[in-house]
Amino acid sequence: MVSLVNVPVSKVVIVKGFAGGRGMVMRLMQLGIHPGDRIRVLSVAPFGGAIFIENLTSGGKVAIGRGIARRIIVDYV
């Protein structure tokens, strides 16, 4: 298992859990990211910028900061 921030572009992973507090978990749920979802990294902004992901389970796309991406624990499909 790795952090979402370490996943290369175009790879598909499964969300295993979150390493954060209740507030962060609630925010990710509002963004449509849940444990068990299949996620694909679409692009990574340079210089420590955001990570743009697509939730293949729900079809949503969202950009998240690297600080939050470090706390999303994923596993390769």
N, C-alpha and C positions, 0 to 999 in steps of 0.2 A: 504494500500500500504506500502511496505517495501523496504529496500535497498537489492540489490542482495547479499551482504555480510552476511545477516541474514538468507538466505534461506538454509535449511538443504540439505544434499546430497540426490540425486535421486528425489527431488521434481521438478515439472514442473511449471514454472511461465510464465507470459506474460510481455514483456517489455512495460512499460507505458510511459517512458520518461527518460531524462537525466538531472541531476542537475550539469551542468558544462558549461564551456565556449565553444566557437565555435571550438577551436582546439581539445578539448577532444571529442566533438561530431563527428567531422570529422574522428578522429582516430578510434572511435568505428564503424563508417560506413565502414571504410576501412577493419576492422576486420570482417565485415558482421553482425553486431549487429544493428538492426533497431527497432524503436517503432512498436509494434504489433507482433514481433517475439515471438515464443514459445521457451523458454530456459529451459534446464535441467542441474542441477549442477551434474557433474560426480564425482568430488573429490575436497577436500580442503587440501592444503598442511599445515603441522603443523607449529607452531611458526610464524604465521603471513605471511605465504607464499601465493603463487598464488592460484586462484580458476580456476579449469578446467571445462569448460562448453561445452555443445553441443547445437547448434542452430537447433531445430527440424524443423524449417521452411525451412532453406536452406541446412541442413545436415552438416554444418561445425562444427569443434571443435577447441577451442582456449583456451589458458590460459591467464588470466588477473590478474593483481595485485589487492590487496585489496583496495588500494586507489581509483582506478577507479571503482571497484565493489561497493564501498560505494555510488557512484554517479549515479548508474543505478537503477532507480525506477521501481519496478516490482509489480505484483499482482498475487496472487495464482489463478490457473485455477479452 
